[in-house]
Amino acid sequence: MNSVSVNKFRDNLKSFVEQIVGNHEPLKVTRRSGEDFIVMSAEDWEREQETLYILQNTNLMKQIADSLNTHGENKGYKPNKEEMGEITGL
């Protein structure tokens, strides 16, 4: 993660914001007199929140683990030809 001083961030706000949103990379802004902070796009923040929700949800994590196990054993659900057509749109 790139880092920049708060003064440089303030002086170049527009270009930093465009870089953050365009590259989907957060930016650490450092301050001499206090704690640093991170700037990231709203889209990236929402994605991170969704990931945290899933990781904290024990039921979802169990479903994922069970699915990985059945997939690894080749015992998972296999759609028929008609269902595959609906899924893929072919």
Protein Blocks (a to p, Z undefined) as FASTA:
>chain_A
ZZddfklmmmmmmmmmmmmmmnopacddddfklccdddddfklmmmmmmmmmmmmmmklm
mmmmmmmmmmmnopaccddfklmmmmnoZZ
